[in-house]
């Protein structure tokens, strides 16, 4: 099997791509810079720069008004999605770190979207299981601990409206998904990818965007 027309993304081509996408605004740009300055060892957990405009595009494309984010870190992805919500839209952001999310809170305030975001500091499974069980979520973004991804999925799918979207990050996990003997997070991602591709409730595509991005639409 060949890669067909796949193009190798060099640094120069990556910059070209960013230059031809919607630019980050000053608040987004400042939050990205702050994240790398304050948390250099884990800044890679932040969604890639191109994913901000993509997430905003998907919010508008789906007409989402109720979004759930599993894994907020310093708040870049939540900021990007909240900016695309209508004024009465709401985003529930799930994370366990007051330290990381405090930078998100500051950026959301600065961007004027803090009233659209409800941050819940608790294990995400507890937050998801406390939500109404009927389908009411328009869109979800999952970028958290990989060993729990199937559990998050199983809480989200029944609560997702028909036509709703789940976006899952890191589904190529640095290429380690190819290792059948993988353990830990890599094994979690492998199991998740198999679970998603076999789920008849959803239509899913895995794309080579950043570290792998899976888009899943409820039938």
N, C-alpha and C positions, 0 to 999 in steps of 0.2 A: 504494500500500500504506500503510495506517495503522498506528499503534502499538497499536491495540486498547485494552486497559484499562491500559496502562502508566501508572505514577504518577511524577510528577516528584519526585525526592528532594531536598527542601530540607534546610537544616541542622537545622531543628527535627524533621523527619521522620526524618532520619538518627539523631539522638539518641534519638528514640522507639524506633527499631528496636534500637539498642544496649541500651536500657533493658529491652527485652523479649527479649533473647538472654541466654544464660549469661554472667555477668560475668567479666571477666578476674580472675585471682587476683592477690595482691600481687606475686608474682614476675613474672608476665606484664606487669602494669602497670608495674613498675619497669623491666623491660627495654625496653618501648616508650618510656618517658620517657628512659632513658639513651641510646637510639639517636638520638632527636631532639636531645638535648643534645650528644652527642659528634660526631655526623655530620649536622649540619643540612642540608648541601648534597646529601646522597644518602639521607637518611632515607626518602624516598619509595620506595626499593627494598624497604622493609619491607612485608610483607603487611599488608593493611588489618585493622583491629581486628576486624571481624566475621568475617574469614576464620579466625581462631584457633579459635573455637567451631565453625565449619563443618568445618574439617579434623578436629577431634577427633570430631565427629559422624560423619564419613565413615569414620574409622578404626574406630569402634565398629560402624557399620552394615555394613561389609564384613568385620568380624572379622579385620582385618589383624593379622599378627604380624611381617611382614617388609616394611619400608617403605624406599624410597630417595628421598632429597631431592636435587634438582639445583639448587644455589643456596641457600645457607644464610644469608648476610649476618650479622646479629647474633643469629640463632638463635630468633626468635619463633615461626616456623612449626614448626620442629623441636621446640621446647618444647611447643607445643600438641598436636602429634601424639604425642610420646613420653608425655605425661601420659595419653593415652587408650589406650596400648598395655597389654597384660597385662604382668605383671612379667617374663616371659621373652621378651617381644617385643623386636625390634631395629630400629633406624633407622640407615641409613647416610647420613650427611650429606656432600655433596660441595661443596667450595668451594676457592678459591685464595688466600683472604686469612686469614693468621694474625691480623692486627689486628682485623678485624671479628668473626671467630668466637670470639676470646678472651672477648668479652662474652657470647656464647652459652654457652661452657663454664662461666662463672661462674654464669649463671642456671640451667643444667641441674643443676649441683651443688646450688645453693640449693633447687631444687625436688625434689631427690631422684630425678632420672631420668637422671643422667649415665651410669649403667651400662647404659641402654637405647640410648644414642646412640654411634655410632662415627663420628667426624669424620675424613674423609680429605681432606687438603690436597694437591690435585693437579688438573690439568685434568679436568673431569668425564668427558669421553669416555674418557680413560685408565682412570679408575676403573670406568666401566660396562663397558668392553671386557674388563677383568680379571675380571669376575664370571662365575660359572657360566652356561653358555648355555641350560641347560634352564629351563623355566618355574618360577620360585620366588618372584617378587616379588608381594606382595598389593596393594600400593598405591605409587604414585609421585607426588611433587609436584615440578613443574618450574617454576622461577622464576629463570631465569638469562639468559645472553646470548641475544638473540633470533635472531641469525644462525645459531646452532647448534641451534635447536630441532628441526628435522627430523632432524638427526643423533642427538640425544638420543632422540627418539621411536623411531627405527629400532633403537637399542640396547635400549630398554626393552620395546617390544612383544613381541619373541620371548621375553623373560625374564619376562613377566607371566603369571601363572596364568590359566586361564579364569575369567571373572567378576571378575578383578582390575581395578583402577581407576587411571587416570592423570589427575591434576588439573593443568591448565596455567594459569598466571596470565598476566595482561596480554594477553589475546587480542583485545581491542579497541584496545589501545595508544593511549589518549587520542584515539580517533576517527580516527587517521591511517590505519587500515586501509582507509578509503574512498578514499584517494589512490592511483590507479593508477600515478602517477609516483614513488611513495615510494621512498626508498633506505634503506640502513642497516637499523636495527632494525625500522622500520615495514615495510619490504619483507620482512624476515625473518618477521615475524608474518603478513603477508598470505600468503606462500608456505606457511607452516606451517598456517594455517587451511584453505587449499585442499587441502593434503596430507592433513590429518586427515579432512576431510569426504568424501574419496574413498577412504579406507582401509577395505576390506571386512572387515578383521580385527576392527574395533572399532565399537561403537555410541557416537556422540558427540553431545553437546549443548553449544552455546555460550550462556552465560548472561550477562546484563548485571549481574554482581555486581562491585562495585568497578570495576576497569579491564578487566573481561571475564574470565570464568573458564570454561574448557572442561573438562567431565567426560567421560571416555572409558572405556567398559567393554569388556573383551576378550570376544569372542563364544566 
